[in-house]
């Protein structure tokens, strides 16, 4: 299908039998959760109100997706999650193998073949002794997770024509020496407010800078530009995106150099093509920046990478088959 326009991924997921969910009890079909120490249907999942993940955004999380019954780059997501925990001085109660088994079991409970899988470790509640709050090893960190049907940042129709991306002017990304953006964390009010700014202006999504004209990232997404025959992405102030890292591999497959370096708003405005990357939808084409159409619109390189990403995924590339027999 490569070269024939943007693949309508959501339509494929809704209509292709290879994506059909397995039969499950009704209470599990909408999703499943894991709360501290037990599995529950998604509608029954909740957290204690005193958890500092809720009160202070004191937590890290990760997201991995499943399509056609395969996790995509599960190990890479787990490794990033472990780095996030270490950077925020959090202790995961599960070793990597046990964590993977838990995620498999969550997906298996729902029977979903296309799923969005989210998990977190929070600081937990404050210790009873105030002095203990100064020491991370005196908290009881907590693990939560959930699985729901696959989540897309943008619909098929948006990806096929490309989105209008707005550079936020009212907000800047939290400086990396304040909250480390390499750790996937809950401190995202700056990103969320930039989305509200974009919505008020009629744009479809936002991208943030460091306040000095240097691009960082978009809400839930890394940003890439095609300029001078190369694909560039910001090298600081942003999450180490797993889908973003996949673009480096896809670029090598199609013979295009992909490089992380300083990228400015001027570079963005002069780009031939632009796209975002996210677990929630893969590669998201951009056709306009601040309302100004890009010269190539949804260009041939973006289209090729978008389609190759899904074609390879559905062939099992970097895939781990979900163990659907482990639902009890």
N, C-alpha and C positions, 0 to 999 in steps of 0.2 A: 504493500500500500504506500510505501515511501514515494514522495514526489507527486502524489495525487491530492494534495491538500491535507489539512490537519485532520487526523483521525478523530472521529466523534466518539471519544472514549466512554463517556457516560452511556451513550446509546448502545455501544457494544456490551457494556456491563449489564444493561437492563435486558438485552434480547438474546445474547449468545448463551446457549445451554452450558458452556464451559464455566460460566460465572454463576450459575444457579446455586442458591443456598441449599444445604442439606436439611432434611426435615428435623425439626426440634420442637419441644414443648413451647406453647405460645409465650410463656413468660420470659423465654430466653431469646426469641427471634429479633427483638429490638436492640439487644445488646446485653452484655454481662459486665459485672464489676467485681473487683477484689478490694475489700476494705480491711486493712490491717492484718486480718487473719482468717478471712472467710470469703467464699464466692457468693454473690447475690445477683439476681436480675438487675439490670441497669436502673430500673425505676426505684429500686430499694437501696441504691448506693448513696451513702452520705458520709460526711466526715464530722468528727467532734468539733464543736464550735471553738474550743480553746486551742486547737492545733495552730501552731505558728505559721504553717503553710497558708492557712486562711487569714490569720490575723496580721501577719507581717510579710507575706509573700516569701517566706523563708523556706524555699524548696527548689529542687531541680526536677526536670521531667524530660521525657523523650517521646517520640512518636515513630512507629514503624507501620507500614501499610502491608496489606495482603491483597493480592489479586490473582484470580484463577487458582486460589488455594495455596499460594506460596507467599511467605514473607519475603520482602525485598530488602536485602542487605541487613538481615537481623543482627549478625555479629558486629557490623559497623556501628549500628545504633546502640547496641549494648556497650561497646567499647567507648563510644562518646558519652553515654550515660555514666559510666564508671569515672571518666575524667571529670564530668560535671560534678559528681558527688565529691570527688577529691578536692576540686577547686573551691567548693563551698563548705568543706569540712563536715560533710554528711556521711553517714555510714549506712550502706544498703544492707538490710537484714538478710538478703539472699545473695549467694554466690551466683556467678554468671549462668552455670548450668541449671540451677534451681529456678532462676529468674526466667530463663528461656522456657522451661517446662511449664511454669505458671502462665506465660503468655500463650503458649500453645493451647493450654487447657481452656483459657478464656475464649479464644477463637472457636475451639471445638464445641464449647457449650452453646454458642450461637448458631453454629452451622454455616456461618457466612463464608463465602469464597472471596468476596471483596470487602475488606474491613479496614477500619482505622483503629489502631491499637495504641493506647496512651498509658503511660505509667509515670509514677513520681515517687520520690522519697522526700518527706517533709521533716522539719526539725522536731515535730511533735509538740507536746505541751511544755510550758515552762516547768523546770524542776521546782519542788516545794521550797528548797533552800535558795534564797536570792543569790548568794555568792556562787552557786553552781551554774548560773546563767552565763558566766564568763568562760566556761569550759565545755567545748563541743562534745567531749566524751561523757558528759553527765546528763545528756539528753537521751531520751528513747526515741530514736528516729522511726518513722512509720512509712509503710509501703502501701500505695493505692494504685489501682489500674482499672482501665475499662476498655471494652471493645464495642464499637458501634458500626453500622454500615459505612462504607467508604465515604470520606469527606472530600469535597472539591472546593478549592478557593473560588474558582470560576466555572461557569457552565460551558457546555460544548459550544453554544452559539458565541460566547465571549471569546473563547480560545480561537475559534475559526476566523473571527474578524480582528482579534487583538484588543487589548484594553488600553484605556487612556490612563497613563501613570502620572501622578502629580508629585513634584518635589515639595516636601513640606517646608513651609517658611515660618510657621508659628512654633514649631517644635524641633529640637535636635535630639539625636540619639544619646542616651545616657553614656557619659564618658567611660571608656573601658577601664580606667583606674578607679572608677566608682563601683560599677558592677561589671564583672568580667563577662563580655558577651559570648565568649567561647563556651561558657557553661549555659545550657539551655535552662533558663530560669523564669520565675514568675514575674519579674520586675519589668513589665511591658506596658505601663500606662502611657509612656511616651509614644510607643508604636500605635497603641489604640487611639490616642488623641489625634495622631496624624491621619488615621483612617477617617475619623469624624470630620477633620478638616477637608480631606479629599471628597467625602460625600457632600459636604456643604458647597463645594466648588463644582460639583457635577462630574468629577473624575471617578474612576473605577477602583483605584488602589493608590497607595502612597509609597514613597521611598524617602528615607531620611539621610541627613548629612551629619557631620560632626560639628556643624556651625561655622566651618571655614571653607565651605564649598567642596568638601571631600565626601563622596558617597560612602555610606556604611551598608545598610540593608533595608529591606521592606518588611512590613509586618508578616512574620511567619515565612519569610522568603529571602533568598539571596538574589542579587541582581547581576546580570551579565549584559555586556554590550559587544556588538560586532563593529570593529573599527579598523580600517587599513588591512583587512584580511585576517585579523586576529580577533579572538574572543577574550575579553578582559573582564575581571571581576574584582571588587575591592579586596584589599589584603589586610584590612584592620577594621575594628569596630563592628564586627559581625560574627554571627554563629558559624561554626565549622559545619556547614550544611552537608548532609550525606548525599542528597540529590545533587547539590552543587558540585560535590566531588565527583559524582558520576559524569557530569558534563566534561570533565577533563578526560575521562576514558572515552566518551562518545566522540569528542573532538579528535582524539588520536585515531579512532576507527575511520573517520571521514577525512582525515588529513588536514585538520585545521588546528593551529596552535591555540591553546587555552592557557592564560596566564593570570595569576593573582598579583595585582600591583595597585598603585594609587590610581583611583578613577574619580574624576571631578564632575561637577554638574555640567561644565562646558563639554567634557567628553560625552556625557549622556546626550546632550542636545545635538551634538554633531554625529552621533552614531548612525550607522546604516540600519542596524537591527538591534532590538532590545528584547530580553525575556527574563522572567523570574523563574526560580526553581523552588520547589517545596514538596515535601512528602504528600501534602494535601493537593494532589493534582499533577505532580510531575513538572513539566515545562509549560510555562504560561506566557504566550506571546504578547508583546506590547506593540501597539501600532501607532501610538501617539504619546508625546511627553508634554505635559502642561497644555494639552489641547492642540499641539502642533504635530501634524502627521509626520512620521518618519519617512525617509525617502523610499525605503523598501516595504513599508507597512509590515505585514506578517511575511517576512522575507523567506527566501528559499533555504537558508541555513537553519533558521529557527524551525521551519516546517520539517526539515530533514531530521534535526535532532529530536524534536518532539515525537515524531513517528518512530524513529529508531529506538528511542527510550521504551516505548510501549511494546513495540514488536519484540525486542529482546527480552523484556520482562515477561511477556506472555509465552516466550520460549523457555523460560526458566533461568535466564541469566541472573546471577547473584541471588538465586532463589533458594529458600528453605521450605520444603513441603510441610504444611500444617499437619500435625498428627490429630486427625479428626476422631480417632478412636479413643482419645483421652479426654472424655467429657465428664466423667464421674469423679 
